[in-house]
């Protein structure tokens, strides 16, 4: 094993471990933006807010339009309500009626 390791049994040294010790701190800090970048970000955020607001307004307008259409339809249906149909006696479901015997039947009454 000592033949493969030229340092004679010691651990290998990492050369870049202590080269930039503060780089970890610098990587975690937030990057500063230029005034141009900040304006561009603010403009983009404002456009997104405006798009959301217009979408909400369009949705509300669509719902109110649907409600008005439904209200007109309901008023029309209430104005043209059909009269309830009263069941009539007679026919195959009703009580027997006294009628003249048919010419094709042999019995006289029933």
MOVEN-V687819 format. One record per pair of residues at least 12 apart in sequence whose C-alpha atoms are under 6 Angstrom apart, sorted by the first residue. I is the first residue (numbers start at 0). GAP is how many residues later the second one is. Records with the same first field share a line. If there is no record, write none. Layout:
BEGIN
I: GAP, GAP
END
This chain:
BEGIN
none
END
